[in-house]
Amino acid sequence: MLDKEVAFYVDKELERQNEGIELIASENYPSISVREAQGSIFTCKYAEGYPAHRYYGGCENIDAVELLAIDRAKKLFHVPYANVQPHSGSQANFAAYHALLKGRGRAKILSLTLNDGGHLTHGSPVSFSSDLYEAVFYPLGEDGRLDYDLIAKRMEEEEPDLLLSGYSAYPYEISFSKLREIVDAYNSSHERKAFFMVDMAHIAGIVAAGLCENPCLYADVVTSTTHKTLRGPRGGLILSRDENLAKSLNSAVFPYSQGGPLEHVIAAKAIAFGEDLHLDFISYMKRVLSNTKACRDALEELGANVSDTENHLFLLNVFASYSLTGREAQTKLEEIGITTNKNMIHGDTKKPKDASGLRIGFAAVTSRGCTKDDARSIGKLIHSYLKDEMSKEEALKEVQEIVSRWEKIEKLQFSTISM
């Protein structure tokens, strides 16, 4: 890299990530192949439109790669329709809302209370989702889990145009079939029908591996990111089991909300989907779930206040456990190279900027080779350091011992169906 100033920070970031323990549940490490595609010649090509229907010439190779990404996405999630052009999960949601709710005026979206694990684009006051639509909410039950009877009650009370599921900080399995039943029961007695949409960004890899219920079999539209548990490039994805929605979904992405697609990222998506279709990916996701549970169990055994977990993340109540806010705990752990993020927990009385919890996930470190024993050690380390039972020097030494057993990020390569 000729630009020495930028190169300096690239090298520093690689060093930070290689020497640290990355526990942010929305992050992961893609393969060399994915990263090569993102820096490939495809970044030079404008390709507004869709394969065989472009606004520019010279798109024959672009078309082939985008069609490959579409085909692999459809196989991965067992759907007849996929759009791989959204630049992010937020833009995928923007387009999906428009496609489903166009013509309904200020349509109403019913989603999970944000403090209970919803996403900004699910109705936050600072997001377009509450600016363009009326956002109403359902809370979690007293046990911190989805209360399906309560969701059905909220459907009747609010009469929404769209029921939204899929969450950013929910550690349990979701019954998409039950949610489909709720929507169908509602629609059977109401003239104005409601749509059912799922934002599966966090659990997409678990879905792809067949380790939980597939929302694509039940929702009208499913959106996702392509990083997180899918271990691909940063980007968005829209899927549907209803081919009749294809035209409205496509036009909601282009030309309504986006211009030229990022074809270098789409090429990287195709590679990631090829890796996700390989049997090795199922083994990887099983290790993610196992490692997450191992760390969570180690913390509970030591007396920490933690949620249970049925996916790739869990919530640690650091205020109840260590008398620290989430922000304080996040900052303290970052001192020793453990990266987490503060997070609201069910019933939280603190403001989002402080929060009472941490969200902890194991997708990224598992990609590097984290084992169950490592995960348990990480849990013990977090507990000891937050309780001030070990010095910063001791903690840093233990972090380095753990990561020394893992693969360097720049050397990661995963099996693919295209070998």
Long-range contacts (C-beta under 8 A, 24 or more apart in sequence): 14-409, 14-410, 16-337, 17-409, 18-403, 18-408, 18-409, 18-410, 19-337, 19-399, 19-400, 19-403, 20-337, 20-338, 20-339, 20-399, 20-403, 21-337, 21-338, 21-339, 21-365, 21-378, 21-399, 21-402, 21-403, 22-339, 22-364, 22-365, 23-338, 23-339, 23-340, 23-360, 23-361, 23-362, 23-364, 23-365, 23-378, 24-339, 24-340, 24-341, 24-359, 24-361, 24-364, 25-169, 25-202, 25-228, 25-312, 25-313, 25-341, 25-359, 25-360, 25-361, 25-363, 26-168, 26-201, 26-202, 26-225, 26-227, 26-228, 26-361, 27-227, 27-228, 27-361, 27-363, 27-364, 28-227, 28-228, 28-229, 28-230, 28-231, 28-363, 28-364, 28-367, 29-231, 29-364, 29-367, 29-368, 29-409, 29-412, 30-227, 30-231, 30-232, 30-233, 30-268, 30-272, 30-412, 31-231, 31-271, 31-272, 31-275, 31-412, 31-413, 31-414, 32-410, 32-411, 32-412, 32-413, 33-271, 33-275, 33-413, 33-414, 33-416, 34-231, 34-232, 34-233, 34-268, 34-271, 34-272, 34-275, 35-268, 37-233, 37-264, 37-265, 37-267, 37-268, 37-270, 37-271, 38-233, 38-264, 38-265, 38-267, 38-268, 39-264, 40-264, 40-267, 42-263, 42-264, 42-266, 42-267, 43-262, 43-263, 43-264, 45-263, 46-260, 47-260, 47-261, 47-263, 48-254, 48-255, 48-259, 48-260, 48-261, 49-254, 50-85, 50-250, 50-254, 62-263, 65-263, 65-266, 65-267, 65-270, 66-261, 66-263, 66-266, 66-270, 68-270, 69-266, 69-267, 69-269, 69-270, 69-273, 72-270, 72-273, 72-274, 72-277, 73-237, 73-239, 73-269, 73-273, 74-239, 75-273, 75-277, 76-208, 76-273, 76-276, 76-277, 77-207, 77-208, 77-214, 77-216, 77-222, 77-239, 78-214, 78-216, 78-217, 79-216, 79-222, 79-239, 79-240, 79-241, 80-240, 80-241, 80-243, 81-239, 81-240, 81-241, 81-242, 81-243, 81-245, 81-246, 81-249, 82-237, 82-238, 82-239, 83-237, 83-238, 83-239, 83-249, 83-250, 83-253, 84-235, 84-237, 84-266, 84-269, 84-270, 85-253, 85-254, 85-258, 85-261, 85-266, 86-223, 86-235, 86-236, 86-237, 86-238, 86-253, 86-258, 87-235, 87-236, 87-258, 87-262, 87-265, 88-225, 88-234, 88-235, 88-236, 89-121, 89-199, 89-201, 89-223, 89-224, 89-225, 89-236, 90-120, 90-121, 90-236, 91-236, 91-253, 91-257, 91-258, 92-223, 92-224, 92-225, 92-236, 92-237, 92-238, 93-121, 93-122, 93-129, 93-199, 93-223, 94-121, 94-128, 94-257, 95-238, 95-249, 95-252, 95-253, 95-256, 95-257, 95-258, 96-197, 96-221, 96-223, 96-238, 96-249, 96-252, 97-129, 97-132, 97-133, 97-162, 97-197, 98-252, 98-256, 98-257, 99-221, 99-245, 99-248, 99-249, 99-251, 99-252, 100-161, 100-162, 100-195, 100-197, 100-220, 100-221, 100-245, 100-248, 101-133, 101-161, 101-162, 101-195, 102-248, 102-252, 104-161, 106-132, 106-133, 106-134, 107-133, 107-134, 107-161, 107-162, 108-133, 108-134, 108-135, 108-136, 108-158, 108-159, 108-160, 108-161, 108-162, 109-133, 109-134, 109-135, 109-136, 109-160, 109-161, 109-162, 109-164, 110-136, 110-137, 110-138, 110-154, 110-155, 110-158, 110-160, 110-162, 110-163, 110-164, 111-135, 111-136, 111-137, 111-138, 111-163, 111-164, 111-165, 112-137, 112-138, 112-139, 112-140, 112-146, 112-164, 112-165, 112-167, 112-170, 113-137, 113-138, 113-139, 113-140, 114-344, 115-344, 115-346, 115-348, 115-352, 116-140, 116-170, 116-344, 116-346, 117-167, 117-168, 117-169, 117-170, 117-344, 117-346, 118-167, 118-168, 119-166, 119-167, 119-168, 119-199, 119-201, 121-199, 122-164, 122-199, 136-160, 140-346, 144-307, 144-346, 145-172, 146-170, 146-172, 146-174, 146-175, 148-175, 148-178, 148-179, 148-182, 151-179, 151-182, 152-182, 152-185, 152-186, 155-182, 155-183, 155-186, 155-194, 156-186, 159-190, 159-192, 159-194, 160-194, 161-192, 161-194, 161-195, 162-194, 162-195, 162-196, 162-197, 163-194, 163-195, 163-196, 163-197, 164-197, 164-198, 164-199, 165-196, 165-197, 165-198, 165-199, 165-215, 165-219, 166-198, 166-199, 166-200, 166-201, 166-202, 166-203, 166-215, 166-223, 167-199, 167-202, 168-201, 168-202, 169-313, 169-315, 169-343, 169-344, 169-359, 170-202, 170-311, 171-307, 171-308, 171-309, 171-310, 171-311, 171-313, 171-314, 171-315, 172-308, 172-309, 172-310, 172-311, 173-212, 173-213, 173-310, 173-311, 174-203, 174-212, 174-213, 174-215, 175-213, 176-213, 176-214, 176-215, 176-217, 176-218, 176-219, 177-213, 177-217, 177-218, 179-218, 180-218, 180-219, 195-220, 195-221, 196-220, 197-221, 197-222, 197-223, 198-222, 198-223, 199-223, 199-224, 200-224, 201-225, 201-228, 202-228, 202-229, 202-311, 202-312, 202-313, 203-229, 203-311, 203-312, 204-228, 204-229, 204-230, 204-237, 205-229, 205-230, 205-231, 205-276, 205-281, 205-285, 205-288, 205-312, 205-363, 206-285, 206-288, 206-289, 206-311, 206-312, 208-276, 208-281, 208-285, 209-276, 209-281, 209-282, 209-284, 209-285, 209-286, 210-282, 211-282, 211-285, 211-286, 211-289, 212-311, 216-240, 216-241, 217-241, 220-245, 221-245, 221-249, 226-269, 226-272, 228-363, 229-285, 229-288, 229-312, 229-363, 230-272, 230-273, 230-276, 231-272, 231-275, 231-276, 231-284, 231-363, 231-367, 231-414, 232-268, 232-269, 232-271, 232-272, 232-273, 232-275, 232-276, 233-265, 233-268, 233-269, 233-272, 234-265, 235-262, 235-265, 235-266, 235-268, 235-269, 237-269, 271-416, 274-416, 274-417, 274-418, 275-414, 275-415, 275-416, 275-417, 277-416, 277-417, 278-414, 278-415, 278-416, 278-417, 279-415, 280-414, 280-415, 281-414, 281-415, 284-366, 284-367, 284-414, 287-366, 287-370, 288-312, 288-362, 288-363, 288-366, 290-372, 290-375, 291-362, 291-365, 291-366, 291-370, 291-371, 291-372, 291-374, 291-375, 292-360, 292-361, 292-362, 292-375, 294-372, 294-373, 294-375, 294-376, 294-379, 295-360, 295-362, 295-375, 295-376, 295-378, 295-379, 296-360, 296-379, 297-376, 297-379, 298-375, 298-376, 298-377, 298-378, 298-379, 298-380, 298-383, 299-379, 299-382, 299-383, 302-379, 302-380, 302-383, 303-383, 304-383, 307-345, 312-361, 312-362, 312-363, 313-359, 313-360, 313-361, 313-362, 314-360, 315-343, 315-345, 315-357, 315-358, 315-359, 315-360, 316-357, 316-358, 316-360, 316-382, 317-345, 317-356, 317-357, 318-356, 318-357, 318-358, 318-386, 319-350, 319-356, 319-357, 320-356, 321-383, 321-386, 322-386, 322-387, 324-386, 325-350, 325-354, 325-355, 325-356, 326-350, 326-354, 326-355, 326-356, 326-357, 326-358, 327-353, 327-354, 327-355, 328-354, 329-358, 329-386, 330-358, 332-385, 332-386, 333-358, 333-382, 333-385, 333-386, 335-392, 336-385, 336-392, 336-395, 336-396, 336-399, 337-396, 337-399, 337-400, 337-403, 338-378, 338-381, 338-382, 338-399, 365-406, 367-412, 368-403, 368-406, 368-407, 368-409, 368-412, 369-405, 369-406, 369-407, 370-406, 374-402, 374-405, 377-402, 378-402
